[in-house]
């Protein structure tokens, strides 16, 4: 049986390192919704990498921001949608739909009579 825990453990160790540094640098407040945290719920405050590069961890914390788990998920969803669909909807030209799925429906329904 192979031990696949080496990669996750290395990531967890790296994350703990920059998380501790970020929690020391910044106030325990979500950078989006301004929710305040205390030690009892601190596990819900996460470190977000501004450039989405988890290997970019400067000592000054310039690539980090503290976000609650909800705002962090929202931030990543926005990023993935930007990657998948491009910029904002005003940047994209959406073509008009030409397919009409129910165009022949009446004829199909009358066919059985």
BELSUL-V899400 format. One record per backbone hydrogen bond with DSSP energy under -1.0 kcal/mol. CO is the residue of the C=O (numbers start at 1). NH is the residue of the N-H. E is the energy in kcal/mol with one decimal. If there is no record, write none. Layout:
co:CO nh:NH e:E
co:CO nh:NH e:E
This chain:
co:5 nh:9 e:-2.2
co:6 nh:10 e:-1.9
co:7 nh:11 e:-2.3
co:8 nh:12 e:-2.9
co:9 nh:13 e:-2.4
co:10 nh:14 e:-2.3
co:11 nh:15 e:-3.0
co:12 nh:16 e:-2.6
co:13 nh:17 e:-1.7
co:14 nh:18 e:-1.9
co:15 nh:19 e:-2.6
co:16 nh:20 e:-2.3
co:17 nh:21 e:-1.7
co:18 nh:22 e:-2.6
co:19 nh:23 e:-2.6
co:20 nh:24 e:-1.3
co:21 nh:25 e:-1.9
co:22 nh:26 e:-2.5
co:27 nh:29 e:-2.4
co:28 nh:37 e:-2.8
co:30 nh:34 e:-1.2
co:35 nh:30 e:-2.5
co:38 nh:41 e:-1.4
co:41 nh:44 e:-1.9
co:42 nh:45 e:-1.9
co:44 nh:69 e:-1.7
co:46 nh:67 e:-2.5
co:48 nh:65 e:-1.6
co:49 nh:52 e:-1.7
co:53 nh:56 e:-1.5
co:55 nh:57 e:-1.2
co:58 nh:61 e:-1.9
co:61 nh:64 e:-1.8
co:63 nh:50 e:-2.5
co:65 nh:48 e:-3.4
co:66 nh:31 e:-3.0
co:67 nh:46 e:-3.7
co:68 nh:72 e:-2.6
co:69 nh:73 e:-2.0
co:70 nh:74 e:-2.2
co:71 nh:75 e:-2.4
co:72 nh:76 e:-2.1
co:73 nh:77 e:-2.4
co:74 nh:78 e:-2.4
co:75 nh:79 e:-1.9
co:76 nh:80 e:-2.7
co:77 nh:81 e:-2.4
co:78 nh:82 e:-2.1
co:79 nh:83 e:-2.2
co:80 nh:84 e:-2.6
co:81 nh:85 e:-3.0
co:82 nh:86 e:-1.8
co:88 nh:91 e:-1.3
co:100 nh:103 e:-1.6
co:102 nh:105 e:-1.3
co:104 nh:108 e:-2.3
co:105 nh:109 e:-2.5
co:106 nh:110 e:-2.2
co:107 nh:111 e:-1.2
co:110 nh:113 e:-1.1
